[in-house]
Amino acid sequence: MDTPSPPEGTPPPPPPAATTSSGSPTDFLKGVVGKRVVVRLLSGVDYRGILSCLDGYMNIAMEQTEEYVNGAITNKYGEAFIRGNNVLYISAADN
């Protein structure tokens, strides 16, 4: 079936909502505190664990932290502190 055309001069309808969230980075970071995250450093090393807290400089405190180099686990730490200028990105963990 054909859908009727909107009257002339009417703006087009907005595009459908994206499947990813459109919140701000601050909203994302607030939402993952206390949850499992992956922190990728500029060196390529990944740290996976529970995000305890972070500050405006992206300094990060994590619990139950595991260090991964080239996809293989190399160390486990109870707690870890990562200086923000080393952080490439923070991602919510899949599991």
Biopython code that builds the backbone (N, CA, C, O; Angstrom):
import numpy as np
from Bio.PDB.StructureBuilder import StructureBuilder

atoms = [
    (1, "MET", "N", (0.830, -1.178, 0.000)),
    (1, "MET", "CA", (0.000, 0.000, 0.000)),
    (1, "MET", "C", (0.874, 1.240, 0.000)),
    (1, "MET", "O", (1.944, 1.265, 0.607)),
    (2, "ASP", "N", (0.407, 2.257, -0.683)),
    (2, "ASP", "CA", (1.123, 3.522, -0.697)),
    (2, "ASP", "C", (0.714, 4.348, 0.495)),
    (2, "ASP", "O", (-0.461, 4.412, 0.856)),
    (3, "THR", "N", (1.717, 4.992, 1.114)),
    (3, "THR", "CA", (1.405, 5.896, 2.215)),
    (3, "THR", "C", (1.193, 7.275, 1.631)),
    (3, "THR", "O", (1.876, 7.653, 0.679)),
    (4, "PRO", "N", (0.265, 8.031, 2.178)),
    (4, "PRO", "CA", (0.001, 9.354, 1.618)),
    (4, "PRO", "C", (1.196, 10.267, 1.821)),
    (4, "PRO", "O", (1.917, 10.153, 2.812)),
    (5, "SER", "N", (1.400, 11.169, 0.883)),
    (5, "SER", "CA", (2.483, 12.139, 0.976)),
    (5, "SER", "C", (2.086, 13.239, 1.938)),
    (5, "SER", "O", (0.913, 13.607, 2.007)),
    (6, "PRO", "N", (3.059, 13.778, 2.695)),
    (6, "PRO", "CA", (2.721, 14.898, 3.572)),
    (6, "PRO", "C", (2.421, 16.127, 2.730)),
    (6, "PRO", "O", (2.923, 16.240, 1.612)),
    (7, "PRO", "N", (1.626, 17.035, 3.234)),
    (7, "PRO", "CA", (1.318, 18.242, 2.473)),
    (7, "PRO", "C", (2.601, 19.019, 2.157)),
    (7, "PRO", "O", (3.582, 18.952, 2.898)),
    (8, "GLU", "N", (2.572, 19.741, 1.063)),
    (8, "GLU", "CA", (3.747, 20.520, 0.670)),
    (8, "GLU", "C", (4.087, 21.526, 1.752)),
    (8, "GLU", "O", (3.207, 22.081, 2.410)),
    (9, "GLY", "N", (5.394, 21.752, 1.926)),
    (9, "GLY", "CA", (5.857, 22.693, 2.928)),
    (9, "GLY", "C", (6.009, 22.085, 4.304)),
    (9, "GLY", "O", (6.490, 22.747, 5.223)),
    (10, "THR", "N", (5.602, 20.815, 4.464)),
    (10, "THR", "CA", (5.752, 20.136, 5.748)),
    (10, "THR", "C", (7.142, 19.511, 5.796)),
    (10, "THR", "O", (7.555, 18.857, 4.838)),
    (11, "PRO", "N", (7.875, 19.703, 6.900)),
    (11, "PRO", "CA", (9.203, 19.091, 6.975)),
    (11, "PRO", "C", (9.085, 17.574, 7.010)),
    (11, "PRO", "O", (8.072, 17.035, 7.457)),
    (12, "PRO", "N", (10.113, 16.893, 6.541)),
    (12, "PRO", "CA", (10.064, 15.425, 6.555)),
    (12, "PRO", "C", (10.087, 14.915, 7.988)),
    (12, "PRO", "O", (10.564, 15.609, 8.887)),
    (13, "PRO", "N", (9.581, 13.725, 8.206)),
    (13, "PRO", "CA", (9.594, 13.171, 9.564)),
    (13, "PRO", "C", (11.030, 12.899, 9.997)),
    (13, "PRO", "O", (11.904, 12.713, 9.151)),
    (14, "PRO", "N", (11.286, 12.874, 11.305)),
    (14, "PRO", "CA", (12.644, 12.601, 11.769)),
    (14, "PRO", "C", (13.033, 11.170, 11.439)),
    (14, "PRO", "O", (12.170, 10.301, 11.320)),
    (15, "PRO", "N", (14.339, 10.919, 11.288)),
    (15, "PRO", "CA", (14.766, 9.543, 11.002)),
    (15, "PRO", "C", (14.480, 8.654, 12.206)),
    (15, "PRO", "O", (14.345, 9.149, 13.325)),
    (16, "PRO", "N", (14.388, 7.343, 11.986)),
    (16, "PRO", "CA", (14.140, 6.438, 13.110)),
    (16, "PRO", "C", (15.299, 6.502, 14.091)),
    (16, "PRO", "O", (16.427, 6.825, 13.717)),
    (17, "ALA", "N", (15.016, 6.196, 15.334)),
    (17, "ALA", "CA", (16.042, 6.238, 16.375)),
    (17, "ALA", "C", (17.133, 5.229, 16.068)),
    (17, "ALA", "O", (16.864, 4.138, 15.566)),
    (18, "ALA", "N", (18.367, 5.603, 16.374)),
    (18, "ALA", "CA", (19.497, 4.702, 16.164)),
    (18, "ALA", "C", (19.420, 3.555, 17.156)),
    (18, "ALA", "O", (18.814, 3.673, 18.221)),
    (19, "THR", "N", (20.045, 2.444, 16.788)),
    (19, "THR", "CA", (20.022, 1.287, 17.679)),
    (19, "THR", "C", (21.017, 1.440, 18.815)),
    (19, "THR", "O", (20.897, 0.751, 19.828)),
    (20, "THR", "N", (22.010, 2.336, 18.673)),
    (20, "THR", "CA", (22.943, 2.579, 19.758)),
    (20, "THR", "C", (22.448, 3.759, 20.574)),
    (20, "THR", "O", (21.668, 4.581, 20.091)),
    (21, "SER", "N", (22.907, 3.833, 21.813)),
    (21, "SER", "CA", (22.474, 4.935, 22.647)),
    (21, "SER", "C", (23.105, 6.223, 22.155)),
    (21, "SER", "O", (24.213, 6.216, 21.619)),
    (22, "SER", "N", (22.400, 7.325, 22.336)),
    (22, "SER", "CA", (22.899, 8.603, 21.858)),
    (22, "SER", "C", (23.218, 9.518, 23.029)),
    (22, "SER", "O", (23.243, 10.739, 22.872)),
    (23, "GLY", "N", (23.463, 8.938, 24.209)),
    (23, "GLY", "CA", (23.790, 9.732, 25.379)),
    (23, "GLY", "C", (25.202, 10.299, 25.276)),
    (23, "GLY", "O", (25.969, 9.948, 24.379)),
    (24, "SER", "N", (25.516, 11.164, 26.194)),
    (24, "SER", "CA", (26.842, 11.781, 26.202)),
    (24, "SER", "C", (27.864, 10.814, 26.791)),
    (24, "SER", "O", (27.491, 9.850, 27.460)),
    (25, "PRO", "N", (29.154, 11.064, 26.548)),
    (25, "PRO", "CA", (30.185, 10.228, 27.171)),
    (25, "PRO", "C", (30.092, 10.242, 28.700)),
    (25, "PRO", "O", (30.346, 9.228, 29.350)),
    (26, "THR", "N", (29.732, 11.382, 29.264)),
    (26, "THR", "CA", (29.587, 11.466, 30.714)),
    (26, "THR", "C", (28.479, 10.537, 31.195)),
    (26, "THR", "O", (28.636, 9.854, 32.207)),
    (27, "ASP", "N", (27.357, 10.509, 30.475)),
    (27, "ASP", "CA", (26.259, 9.605, 30.838)),
    (27, "ASP", "C", (26.716, 8.152, 30.777)),
    (27, "ASP", "O", (26.400, 7.352, 31.659)),
    (28, "PHE", "N", (27.466, 7.819, 29.722)),
    (28, "PHE", "CA", (27.976, 6.456, 29.578)),
    (28, "PHE", "C", (28.861, 6.089, 30.765)),
    (28, "PHE", "O", (28.689, 5.034, 31.376)),
    (29, "LEU", "N", (29.813, 6.972, 31.087)),
    (29, "LEU", "CA", (30.748, 6.671, 32.172)),
    (29, "LEU", "C", (30.045, 6.545, 33.517)),
    (29, "LEU", "O", (30.391, 5.677, 34.319)),
    (30, "LYS", "N", (29.063, 7.401, 33.770)),
    (30, "LYS", "CA", (28.301, 7.284, 35.007)),
    (30, "LYS", "C", (27.550, 5.958, 35.051)),
    (30, "LYS", "O", (27.382, 5.366, 36.116)),
    (31, "GLY", "N", (27.102, 5.501, 33.893)),
    (31, "GLY", "CA", (26.325, 4.267, 33.817)),
    (31, "GLY", "C", (27.143, 3.003, 33.985)),
    (31, "GLY", "O", (26.584, 1.959, 34.323)),
    (32, "VAL", "N", (28.458, 3.060, 33.759)),
    (32, "VAL", "CA", (29.271, 1.847, 33.867)),
    (32, "VAL", "C", (30.064, 1.762, 35.178)),
    (32, "VAL", "O", (30.757, 0.772, 35.410)),
    (33, "VAL", "N", (29.971, 2.779, 36.030)),
    (33, "VAL", "CA", (30.622, 2.689, 37.341)),
    (33, "VAL", "C", (29.979, 1.533, 38.108)),
    (33, "VAL", "O", (28.755, 1.451, 38.214)),
    (34, "GLY", "N", (30.808, 0.655, 38.634)),
    (34, "GLY", "CA", (30.321, -0.526, 39.344)),
    (34, "GLY", "C", (30.073, -1.715, 38.431)),
    (34, "GLY", "O", (29.641, -2.768, 38.899)),
    (35, "LYS", "N", (30.339, -1.568, 37.136)),
    (35, "LYS", "CA", (30.121, -2.653, 36.171)),
    (35, "LYS", "C", (31.439, -3.048, 35.523)),
    (35, "LYS", "O", (32.449, -2.358, 35.660)),
    (36, "ARG", "N", (31.409, -4.169, 34.817)),
    (36, "ARG", "CA", (32.614, -4.661, 34.136)),
    (36, "ARG", "C", (32.892, -3.817, 32.890)),
    (36, "ARG", "O", (31.993, -3.524, 32.102)),
    (37, "VAL", "N", (34.162, -3.438, 32.736)),
    (37, "VAL", "CA", (34.583, -2.625, 31.600)),
    (37, "VAL", "C", (35.893, -3.163, 31.042)),
    (37, "VAL", "O", (36.591, -3.951, 31.680)),
    (38, "VAL", "N", (36.201, -2.714, 29.834)),
    (38, "VAL", "CA", (37.503, -2.944, 29.215)),
    (38, "VAL", "C", (38.137, -1.578, 29.023)),
    (38, "VAL", "O", (37.538, -0.687, 28.420)),
    (39, "VAL", "N", (39.354, -1.414, 29.537)),
    (39, "VAL", "CA", (40.101, -0.175, 29.374)),
    (39, "VAL", "C", (41.284, -0.481, 28.464)),
    (39, "VAL", "O", (42.141, -1.293, 28.813)),
    (40, "ARG", "N", (41.336, 0.158, 27.310)),
    (40, "ARG", "CA", (42.452, -0.027, 26.372)),
    (40, "ARG", "C", (43.416, 1.131, 26.547)),
    (40, "ARG", "O", (43.017, 2.296, 26.523)),
    (41, "LEU", "N", (44.690, 0.800, 26.723)),
    (41, "LEU", "CA", (45.721, 1.819, 26.857)),
    (41, "LEU", "C", (46.319, 2.148, 25.494)),
    (41, "LEU", "O", (46.151, 1.395, 24.535)),
    (42, "LEU", "N", (47.004, 3.257, 25.419)),
    (42, "LEU", "CA", (47.660, 3.668, 24.178)),
    (42, "LEU", "C", (48.669, 2.616, 23.713)),
    (42, "LEU", "O", (48.936, 2.496, 22.518)),
    (43, "SER", "N", (49.224, 1.859, 24.651)),
    (43, "SER", "CA", (50.203, 0.820, 24.326)),
    (43, "SER", "C", (49.560, -0.424, 23.714)),
    (43, "SER", "O", (50.263, -1.296, 23.203)),
    (44, "GLY", "N", (48.213, -0.513, 23.763)),
    (44, "GLY", "CA", (47.516, -1.677, 23.235)),
    (44, "GLY", "C", (47.156, -2.696, 24.300)),
    (44, "GLY", "O", (46.459, -3.667, 24.006)),
    (45, "VAL", "N", (47.609, -2.503, 25.522)),
    (45, "VAL", "CA", (47.288, -3.415, 26.625)),
    (45, "VAL", "C", (45.863, -3.145, 27.088)),
    (45, "VAL", "O", (45.440, -1.993, 27.187)),
    (46, "ASP", "N", (45.129, -4.216, 27.371)),
    (46, "ASP", "CA", (43.758, -4.112, 27.872)),
    (46, "ASP", "C", (43.727, -4.463, 29.353)),
    (46, "ASP", "O", (44.436, -5.360, 29.811)),
    (47, "TYR", "N", (42.893, -3.741, 30.088)),
    (47, "TYR", "CA", (42.595, -4.073, 31.479)),
    (47, "TYR", "C", (41.102, -4.292, 31.566)),
    (47, "TYR", "O", (40.310, -3.456, 31.131)),
    (48, "ARG", "N", (40.723, -5.433, 32.134)),
    (48, "ARG", "CA", (39.307, -5.776, 32.273)),
    (48, "ARG", "C", (38.999, -5.980, 33.733)),
    (48, "ARG", "O", (39.715, -6.685, 34.443)),
    (49, "GLY", "N", (37.930, -5.358, 34.172)),
    (49, "GLY", "CA", (37.542, -5.486, 35.567)),
    (49, "GLY", "C", (36.350, -4.605, 35.862)),
    (49, "GLY", "O", (35.668, -4.129, 34.955)),
    (50, "ILE", "N", (36.109, -4.397, 37.138)),
    (50, "ILE", "CA", (34.967, -3.589, 37.578)),
    (50, "ILE", "C", (35.445, -2.162, 37.800)),
    (50, "ILE", "O", (36.392, -1.926, 38.550)),
    (51, "LEU", "N", (34.791, -1.221, 37.152)),
    (51, "LEU", "CA", (35.138, 0.189, 37.277)),
    (51, "LEU", "C", (34.668, 0.704, 38.632)),
    (51, "LEU", "O", (33.467, 0.777, 38.891)),
    (52, "SER", "N", (35.622, 1.062, 39.500)),
    (52, "SER", "CA", (35.277, 1.576, 40.832)),
    (52, "SER", "C", (34.934, 3.049, 40.762)),
    (52, "SER", "O", (33.889, 3.476, 41.253)),
    (53, "CYS", "N", (35.819, 3.829, 40.149)),
    (53, "CYS", "CA", (35.584, 5.259, 40.026)),
    (53, "CYS", "C", (36.545, 5.851, 39.009)),
    (53, "CYS", "O", (37.532, 5.224, 38.626)),
    (54, "LEU", "N", (36.243, 7.055, 38.584)),
    (54, "LEU", "CA", (37.118, 7.786, 37.690)),
    (54, "LEU", "C", (36.898, 9.266, 37.907)),
    (54, "LEU", "O", (35.885, 9.682, 38.469)),
    (55, "ASP", "N", (37.864, 10.065, 37.453)),
    (55, "ASP", "CA", (37.750, 11.509, 37.643)),
    (55, "ASP", "C", (37.767, 12.215, 36.296)),
    (55, "ASP", "O", (37.771, 11.570, 35.247)),
    (56, "GLY", "N", (37.778, 13.528, 36.329)),
    (56, "GLY", "CA", (37.733, 14.330, 35.114)),
    (56, "GLY", "C", (38.966, 14.207, 34.238)),
    (56, "GLY", "O", (38.941, 14.604, 33.073)),
    (57, "TYR", "N", (40.046, 13.661, 34.784)),
    (57, "TYR", "CA", (41.265, 13.438, 34.010)),
    (57, "TYR", "C", (41.323, 12.028, 33.446)),
    (57, "TYR", "O", (42.328, 11.635, 32.854)),
    (58, "MET", "N", (40.246, 11.262, 33.625)),
    (58, "MET", "CA", (40.145, 9.872, 33.195)),
    (58, "MET", "C", (41.067, 8.955, 33.991)),
    (58, "MET", "O", (41.366, 7.848, 33.543)),
    (59, "ASN", "N", (41.525, 9.397, 35.171)),
    (59, "ASN", "CA", (42.211, 8.481, 36.066)),
    (59, "ASN", "C", (41.178, 7.458, 36.512)),
    (59, "ASN", "O", (40.053, 7.818, 36.859)),
    (60, "ILE", "N", (41.554, 6.191, 36.504)),
    (60, "ILE", "CA", (40.600, 5.106, 36.695)),
    (60, "ILE", "C", (41.037, 4.210, 37.843)),
    (60, "ILE", "O", (42.210, 3.849, 37.942)),
    (61, "ALA", "N", (40.104, 3.853, 38.704)),
    (61, "ALA", "CA", (40.318, 2.832, 39.719)),
    (61, "ALA", "C", (39.435, 1.641, 39.359)),
    (61, "ALA", "O", (38.248, 1.789, 39.071)),
    (62, "MET", "N", (40.050, 0.448, 39.382)),
    (62, "MET", "CA", (39.332, -0.772, 39.014)),
    (62, "MET", "C", (39.537, -1.837, 40.082)),
    (62, "MET", "O", (40.529, -1.822, 40.811)),
    (63, "GLU", "N", (38.586, -2.759, 40.162)),
    (63, "GLU", "CA", (38.661, -3.916, 41.050)),
    (63, "GLU", "C", (38.614, -5.181, 40.205)),
    (63, "GLU", "O", (38.139, -5.164, 39.069)),
    (64, "GLN", "N", (39.110, -6.269, 40.766)),
    (64, "GLN", "CA", (39.115, -7.571, 40.068)),
    (64, "GLN", "C", (39.691, -7.412, 38.664)),
    (64, "GLN", "O", (39.108, -7.877, 37.684)),
    (65, "THR", "N", (40.831, -6.754, 38.582)),
    (65, "THR", "CA", (41.411, -6.359, 37.300)),
    (65, "THR", "C", (42.273, -7.464, 36.712)),
    (65, "THR", "O", (43.065, -8.094, 37.413)),
    (66, "GLU", "N", (42.108, -7.686, 35.417)),
    (66, "GLU", "CA", (42.942, -8.620, 34.663)),
    (66, "GLU", "C", (43.627, -7.855, 33.539)),
    (66, "GLU", "O", (43.010, -7.025, 32.871)),
    (67, "GLU", "N", (44.904, -8.142, 33.340)),
    (67, "GLU", "CA", (45.685, -7.487, 32.291)),
    (67, "GLU", "C", (45.826, -8.442, 31.104)),
    (67, "GLU", "O", (46.191, -9.606, 31.267)),
    (68, "TYR", "N", (45.533, -7.930, 29.916)),
    (68, "TYR", "CA", (45.624, -8.728, 28.695)),
    (68, "TYR", "C", (46.608, -8.073, 27.735)),
    (68, "TYR", "O", (46.512, -6.880, 27.446)),
    (69, "VAL", "N", (47.558, -8.869, 27.243)),
    (69, "VAL", "CA", (48.497, -8.408, 26.227)),
    (69, "VAL", "C", (48.325, -9.323, 25.020)),
    (69, "VAL", "O", (48.442, -10.543, 25.139)),
    (70, "ASN", "N", (48.051, -8.741, 23.870)),
    (70, "ASN", "CA", (47.786, -9.501, 22.644)),
    (70, "ASN", "C", (46.691, -10.539, 22.843)),
    (70, "ASN", "O", (46.765, -11.641, 22.298)),
    (71, "GLY", "N", (45.676, -10.185, 23.624)),
    (71, "GLY", "CA", (44.518, -11.052, 23.830)),
    (71, "GLY", "C", (44.705, -12.143, 24.868)),
    (71, "GLY", "O", (43.758, -12.868, 25.175)),
    (72, "ALA", "N", (45.916, -12.275, 25.421)),
    (72, "ALA", "CA", (46.178, -13.316, 26.417)),
    (72, "ALA", "C", (46.333, -12.678, 27.794)),
    (72, "ALA", "O", (46.978, -11.640, 27.941)),
    (73, "ILE", "N", (45.733, -13.312, 28.797)),
    (73, "ILE", "CA", (45.831, -12.777, 30.155)),
    (73, "ILE", "C", (47.278, -12.927, 30.654)),
    (73, "ILE", "O", (47.886, -13.989, 30.516)),
    (74, "THR", "N", (47.813, -11.849, 31.231)),
    (74, "THR", "CA", (49.190, -11.879, 31.712)),
    (74, "THR", "C", (49.287, -11.672, 33.219)),
    (74, "THR", "O", (50.221, -12.173, 33.845)),
    (75, "ASN", "N", (48.347, -10.947, 33.816)),
    (75, "ASN", "CA", (48.363, -10.689, 35.260)),
    (75, "ASN", "C", (46.950, -10.507, 35.779)),
    (75, "ASN", "O", (46.028, -10.167, 35.038)),
    (76, "LYS", "N", (46.808, -10.746, 37.084)),
    (76, "LYS", "CA", (45.556, -10.445, 37.774)),
    (76, "LYS", "C", (45.892, -9.571, 38.966)),
    (76, "LYS", "O", (46.842, -9.842, 39.701)),
    (77, "TYR", "N", (45.105, -8.519, 39.154)),
    (77, "TYR", "CA", (45.308, -7.589, 40.249)),
    (77, "TYR", "C", (44.011, -7.479, 41.034)),
    (77, "TYR", "O", (42.927, -7.510, 40.450)),
    (78, "GLY", "N", (44.110, -7.353, 42.331)),
    (78, "GLY", "CA", (42.910, -7.121, 43.127)),
    (78, "GLY", "C", (42.329, -5.757, 42.805)),
    (78, "GLY", "O", (41.151, -5.627, 42.473)),
    (79, "GLU", "N", (43.180, -4.741, 42.910)),
    (79, "GLU", "CA", (42.785, -3.372, 42.583)),
    (79, "GLU", "C", (43.866, -2.765, 41.709)),
    (79, "GLU", "O", (45.043, -3.100, 41.843)),
    (80, "ALA", "N", (43.471, -1.878, 40.820)),
    (80, "ALA", "CA", (44.432, -1.223, 39.931)),
    (80, "ALA", "C", (44.036, 0.231, 39.741)),
    (80, "ALA", "O", (42.855, 0.581, 39.744)),
    (81, "PHE", "N", (45.042, 1.060, 39.578)),
    (81, "PHE", "CA", (44.836, 2.479, 39.283)),
    (81, "PHE", "C", (45.532, 2.763, 37.962)),
    (81, "PHE", "O", (46.707, 2.439, 37.792)),
    (82, "ILE", "N", (44.809, 3.367, 37.031)),
    (82, "ILE", "CA", (45.356, 3.679, 35.711)),
    (82, "ILE", "C", (45.335, 5.187, 35.524)),
    (82, "ILE", "O", (44.294, 5.829, 35.662)),
    (83, "ARG", "N", (46.475, 5.732, 35.215)),
    (83, "ARG", "CA", (46.558, 7.171, 34.988)),
    (83, "ARG", "C", (45.876, 7.512, 33.668)),
    (83, "ARG", "O", (46.084, 6.843, 32.656)),
    (84, "GLY", "N", (45.066, 8.555, 33.694)),
    (84, "GLY", "CA", (44.201, 8.894, 32.570)),
    (84, "GLY", "C", (44.896, 9.200, 31.264)),
    (84, "GLY", "O", (44.325, 8.949, 30.203)),
    (85, "ASN", "N", (46.127, 9.742, 31.298)),
    (85, "ASN", "CA", (46.778, 10.096, 30.032)),
    (85, "ASN", "C", (47.237, 8.872, 29.253)),
    (85, "ASN", "O", (47.693, 9.003, 28.117)),
    (86, "ASN", "N", (47.126, 7.678, 29.843)),
    (86, "ASN", "CA", (47.465, 6.438, 29.144)),
    (86, "ASN", "C", (46.260, 5.776, 28.487)),
    (86, "ASN", "O", (46.420, 4.817, 27.733)),
    (87, "VAL", "N", (45.050, 6.275, 28.763)),
    (87, "VAL", "CA", (43.819, 5.606, 28.333)),
    (87, "VAL", "C", (43.469, 5.987, 26.909)),
    (87, "VAL", "O", (43.378, 7.168, 26.576)),
    (88, "LEU", "N", (43.272, 4.969, 26.061)),
    (88, "LEU", "CA", (42.767, 5.189, 24.703)),
    (88, "LEU", "C", (41.246, 5.205, 24.716)),
    (88, "LEU", "O", (40.627, 6.112, 24.159)),
    (89, "TYR", "N", (40.627, 4.182, 25.364)),
    (89, "TYR", "CA", (39.172, 4.172, 25.480)),
    (89, "TYR", "C", (38.726, 3.278, 26.628)),
    (89, "TYR", "O", (39.479, 2.445, 27.132)),
    (90, "ILE", "N", (37.476, 3.483, 27.020)),
    (90, "ILE", "CA", (36.798, 2.631, 27.999)),
    (90, "ILE", "C", (35.556, 2.076, 27.317)),
    (90, "ILE", "O", (34.787, 2.819, 26.707)),
    (91, "SER", "N", (35.369, 0.779, 27.424)),
    (91, "SER", "CA", (34.227, 0.125, 26.800)),
    (91, "SER", "C", (33.511, -0.728, 27.824)),
    (91, "SER", "O", (34.153, -1.309, 28.699)),
    (92, "ALA", "N", (32.188, -0.816, 27.735)),
    (92, "ALA", "CA", (31.436, -1.724, 28.587)),
    (92, "ALA", "C", (31.778, -3.149, 28.153)),
    (92, "ALA", "O", (31.816, -3.447, 26.959)),
    (93, "ALA", "N", (32.025, -4.024, 29.123)),
    (93, "ALA", "CA", (32.365, -5.413, 28.821)),
    (93, "ALA", "C", (31.119, -6.158, 28.367)),
    (93, "ALA", "O", (30.007, -5.838, 28.788)),
    (94, "ASP", "N", (31.307, -7.146, 27.513)),
    (94, "ASP", "CA", (30.183, -7.935, 26.995)),
    (94, "ASP", "C", (29.558, -8.802, 28.071)),
    (94, "ASP", "O", (28.343, -8.995, 28.081)),
    (95, "ASN", "N", (30.372, -9.327, 28.979)),
    (95, "ASN", "CA", (29.824, -10.240, 29.980)),
    (95, "ASN", "C", (29.687, -9.617, 31.315)),
    (95, "ASN", "O", (29.238, -10.269, 32.257)),
]
sb = StructureBuilder()
sb.init_structure("model")
sb.init_model(0)
sb.init_chain("A")
sb.init_seg("    ")
for serial, (resi, resn, name, xyz) in enumerate(atoms, 1):
    if name == "N":
        sb.init_residue(resn, " ", resi, " ")
    sb.init_atom(name, np.array(xyz, "f"), 0.0, 1.0, " ", f" {name:<3s}", serial, name[0])
structure = sb.get_structure()
